[in-house]
Amino acid sequence: MKSRSPRPTQPSAQSPDTPRLGESIVNKAASASTDLAGPVAPVAATPSDDLIAAFAPRADGAVGVKDYGHESKVDAPRFRPIPLETQTIYAELMDHLEAADMVRSFGDLDGNIVSRDRDGADHWYFRTSEGGQGRQEFYIGPDNEPTRLLIRNYEQQRAASAATHERTVRLSSMLRTSGIEVVDLTTEKIIQGMASAGMFRLGGVLVGTHAFVAIGNALGVRWTSGVHTQDVDFATPRTIAIGLPQSPVTSADIPAAIEALGMGFIPHVRLHSASKATTYLVRGTSTRIDFVTSPQGGDRESPVRMPRFNAYAQPLEFMSYLMEKSFHGSVINRGATLVNLPEPARFAIHKLLVASNRAARHATKIIKDRQQAFDLLSYLQQERPGDIELAVEDLVSRGESWRQRVVAQATKMPGTIHGLDNLLNH
């Protein structure tokens, strides 16, 4: 079962008193994609304890780094707290988005109601282009009182939906002017389009750098190491978790949703993939969309058919670990989109696993992987050390090779995380 901790979107085993992401600082103040396809790279030998010098991150977010065996102070913090007032607005936005998601109705669909003459009598239809499947018409009924009642109900729901949207835009504007990290407009449009098509309601998870930024907002911090990319990555589960919220959405047409964006995306087919696209590109730009999933069975490289999404996804090693637990967050710019994000500690550990499996030619990506893992673990070590412990316990349970990969990459981060070596070597 897919658990959603620490901000659950479904029932989980955690205590109801467990604070949601972003509330640890708020409550304290108030009260006191990847290019991993291919063979798994060799595992480095387990380092001795003296190669992992433990130290405690400073309270201001600055960290110690190794400098020829000596600790030195980083010139600037790797993260800085988002102002308390901004965190409070973010929490309000999340409550608003989740409440709106629970009561989505016919009135949330953009479209219009039209009448047509059939055999000398009027009949009513609903016309919409939402959902990524192009323009569609749905029959409502003949021109009689029950049909007119349905139409009146739709108009009332549309008014309520407009008010909900207006509030979302207002809260997003307040966050944008208060220091929250936002995505660019192109990325926002892509993520909104995938959300409208049902990506997240079917268990899809936003991953990659955009997830890292969104996780920071949820935690109440803004990363200062510089995180920008035109890649938008989605992880699609092979099965739907039992605990996913009830939803009328049972499938999504992802290729149609991408075409409906009107941005000029074309499918990019990898060599030997038999026209099974897992990546979509816009010619002449660096904008791309990638779909990934966990490998299964003997063939761990060929694109995997995802029937619920009418699409293919590229299997990547270690993805099952990342997708196993997720929580609700939001992606913000002109508005806000409710998304599923990987659990923060798992995201950080997964980044080290990813770094261990990249080819040497991807040195820049390896450095970014280690930096993001270090930034996130530095925060969690201060505020949520138990999250790291649980993530490492799961990692170790998956086999010695997994543990050795993280141990080897931990020595190459910009600094070391107090107690991580003990957890990994326990």
N, C-alpha and C positions, 0 to 999 in steps of 0.2 A: 504494500500500500504506500502511496506517495504521501508522506507527511509534509506539513507546511509549518515550519518553525524557523524563526521565532515569531513571525507575524502570520498566524495560520489563516488559510483560506478554506479550511475544512476541519472537521473534528480531528484532534490529535491527542497524543498521550500526555502532552505537556500540561502543566498546571494552568488554570485560567488566570492565575495571578502573574504569570510570566509576562514581563513587559514586551511590547512590540518593538520592532526596530525603530530607532530614532527616539524612543521614549526614555532610554536609559539616562541620557543627559538631561532631557526635559524634566523627568521626575526628580532627578538628583538636584537640579537647580530649584525646582518648585518646592521641594521639601527640605532641603538643606540645604577568423575563423581559420582562418586556420589552414594550415597546409600540413596536415598530419597523416594523410593517407599514405600507406606504405608500411614496410616492415618496421617492427619495433626496434629502436636503437639499443645497442648494448648497455647494460647497467653498470654504472661506476661502482667501484668497491666502497663498502661502508667506511667512512672516515673515522678516525679515532676521536675520542671526546675532546681532545685539546684543539681539534680543528674547528670546533663549534663553540666559540666563546660566548657564553650567555651574558646578556646585559638587559637592563630594564629601559624601555623607551621613556623619554622625558615627558613630563606632564603637558608641555606645550606642543607635543606632536613631533618635536625634533628627535632624531635617533642617533645612536652611535654607529659608526661604520668602521670596518677593519682598515687599518692603514699601516702596513708592514708590521702587523702584530700589535698595534696600538689603537686605542679608541680615539676617534676624532669626531667633532661635532659637525653635522651637516649644516651648510650655510642657511638653509630655510627648512621649516617643517615640511614633512611629506603630506600632511593634511592639516587643516585648520577647522575648528568647530564652526558650524553654521550658527548665526545668532539665534538665541532662544526663541525670540518672537517668530523667526522664520520657521523654526522647527515646529512651533505650535500651529502655524498656518499649514505646513505640510501634513501634520497629523489630521487637521480638519479636512484637507483635501482628500486624504486617503479614506476617511470615514464617508465623505460625500460620494466618492467614486464607487466604493464597495456597496453602499446603500443603493445607489443608482443601478449598479450591475445586478443586484438581487431582484429588482422590480422592473427589469426591462420588459417592454411590452410592444404591441403592434405600433403604438404611437411613437416609438423611438426610431422607426424606419422613416427615412426621408423619401418622399414620393408625393403623389397626388391621386385623388379619386376622380375617375372620369366615367361618364355614362355612354352607352352605345345602344343604338336601336337594333333590336333583333326580332324579326318577324312582327314588326309593328309595335313592339313594347320596349321600354327602357330597361337596361340592365347595367349594374354598377361594377366597376373594376378598379383595382388598386394597381397603380403603375409605379415602379421603383427601379433604380439602378444600384441600390445599395447591396452589399454582400459580395461584390466582386464577380458576379455572373452576368454583367451587362444589363441592358434594359429588359425588365420582365413585367408581365401583367398577371394579376391574380383575380379570379372571379369572386365577387362578393355576394351578389344575389340579384334577384329581380327588384324592380322599384316598388317595394311594399314597406309596410311599417317596420317589421323586424330588420330589414336591410338599412332603412333610414336610421334606426336606433344604433346599429353598428357604426354607421358613418358619424353620428353625433358623438359616440364614445371615442372614436378615433380622433376627432377634432379636439375633444377635451384632453385626451392623452398627449396630443401634439403640443398643446399649450403647456402642460406640465413638463414635457420633455424639453421645450424651449427654455423654460425657467431653470431646469437642471443644467442645461448647457451653458446658460448665461452665468450661473454661479461657478461652474467649472472654469470658464474663461476668466472670471474675476479673480478667483483664488490663484490661478496660474499666473496672472499678471502681477499679483502681489508677490508671489514667490520669485518671479523673474527679476523684479526690481529690488529684491531683498537679498540677493546673493546666492540663490539656488543654482545648481549646475543645469543648464538646459542643453537639449540637442539642437542640431541645425534643422532648418525647415524641411530639407529633403528627407532626412532621417525620420522626422516627425510624421511626414506624410506616409512613408513606407510602413512604419509601425502602426499608425492608425488604420491603414488599409488592411494589414494582416489581422488586426484586432477585430475590425468590422466583419471580416470573412470568417471569424471563429477560431483563429489560431490559438488564443490563450484559453478560451472556454473549452477547447478540446485537449488542454494539457500542454500545449507548446510553451517553451521557455525562452525568453530573450537571453542570449549569452554574448560573450565577447566584450569588447571595450564599452559599448553602450550599456551593457548590464553592469559593468564596473562603476560607471558614472552614476547610474540609478541606485545602485547599492549604497554608494556614498551619501546620496541625498536621504535615503531611508535611515541610514545610521546617524545622520546629523552632522556629517563632515563634508568638506570639499577637498578633493585631492589637488595637490599643488605640483605633482610631477609631470603634468601635461598629458592629457588623454584626448586625442582627436583621431577620428577615422571615418572613412566613407563606407566601410563595410558594415552591414547589418546582418547579424547572425541569429538564426532561430534553431533551437534544438527541438526535435519532434519525437515524442515517445512512441515506442512500438505498440504499447497497449495503453488504454485509458485507466488511470487509477480509480479504484472503487470509490474513494472519498471525494472525487471531484464534485463540485456543486451541481445540483440539478439544472439541466439546460435543455431547451428545445433543439439546440444545435447538435446534430449528430455527425455532420460532415462539413468539409470546407473545400472549395475549389480554389486552391492556391494559385495555379497558373492563371486562371481567369481573374482573380483578385489583383495579380501583378499587372496584367494587361489593362485592367480597369483604372490603374493609377495614372495611365496616360503619360508615362515618363520615358517611354522608348526602351524599356527593358527587353533584352533578347536572351533566350536560354543559351548557356555556355556548356558545351558537352566535353567532358574529359576524355582523354584518349582511352579507347577500349571500353567505354561505358555504354555502348550500344544506344546512343541517342537518349540516354536517361539523364536529363539535366538536373543537377542539384545546386547550380549557381546561375544567377541572372545578372547580366551586365547592361550598362548603358554605354554605347560606343562613344569614345572620345572623352570619357570621364572616368574617375576612379570609384564611382558609385557601384556597389554590388550587393546582392542579397545571397546568402548562403543558407542552406538547410542541412543540418547534420543530425545524426542519431547514434545510438550505441551499436557496436558490432555484435553479431550473434552467429554462432556456428563456425564452420571452417572457412567460409568466404568472408573475410573481414575488410574487403576493399571495394567490392562492387556496390553501386548505388542500390539503396533499399526502397522498394515500393511502399509508400505510406497511403493505404487506401482511403483513410478518413480525410486526408488532405489532398487527394488526387494529385500527388506529387511524389518525387523521389528525394531521398536524403542521403548524404554521404556518411557512412559509418566511420567513426573515429574512436580510437582507443581511449579508454578511461571516461567516456561520456556517460556511462551508466552511473558512475559515482557522482558526477556533477548534477545529473537530472533527478536523482533519487529524492531530494528534498528541495522544495521551493517555497516562496512566499510572495505575497502581493506587494508590488511597488508601482511607481508611476514614471512615465516619461513625459517631460514638460517642455513646452515652448509657448505657442499661442494658446494652446489648451493643455489638456492632460489626458493620457491614455493609461488605463489600468493594464498592467502586464504581470506575468509571472517571472520572478527572478530566482537564480540559484541561491541557496543558503550561503551567507557570506563566508563562513569558515571553509566550506566545501569549495567555494569558488577559488579561494586563496590556495588551498592544497592542490586543487586541480590545475592551477596555473603552473605549479612546480612539476606536476606530472607531464603537462604539455611541453614545458621547456626541456624535459629529459628526453622527449621523443622527437624533437625537431632536428632536422639536418643542420650541419654546421653552416651551410650557406644562408641560413635564416638567423644569423647572429643577432640582428637588430630585434627581431621578434622575441628571441630568447631573453634578451635583456629586458624587454618590456614585460614579458611574462613574470620574470623574477621581481621586477620593480612593483608590479601590481600586487603580487603575492605578499611582498614585504610591507607595502603600505597598509594593506588590509589586515594582515596579521599584527602589525604594530598597534593599530587601533583596537582590535579584538583583545590583544594581550592586556590592554589597559582597562577596557570596559566589559568584556565578555569572555574571559579566559576559559570558562567552561565550554564555550562553543568550539574552541580549538581542540580541547580534549576529546569531545565527542566525535569531531571530524577525523581526528588522528586514529581514534579507536576503530572507526569503521575502515579507514585506510589500511591499518595493520591487519584487520581481519580478512582482507582480500588477497593476502599473500606477501611473501618476503620480497619479491621483486618490486612490488608497488612501494613498500616501505623504503627499500634501498634507493629507489629513484628520488624520493622526496628528501631523504637524508643527504644524498649527493648534491641536489640542487639547493638545499638550505645553506650549504657552505658558500654558495656563490651569490647569495642575495646581497644587497648593499649593506646589510647588517644582520645580526642574529636576534632571534626572538627568545626572550627569557623563558626557559622551561621547555621549549620546543624539542631540544635535543633529548631531554629526559623522557618526554612522551614518546618520541620516535624510537628510542632505544630501551624502553621499559620492557 
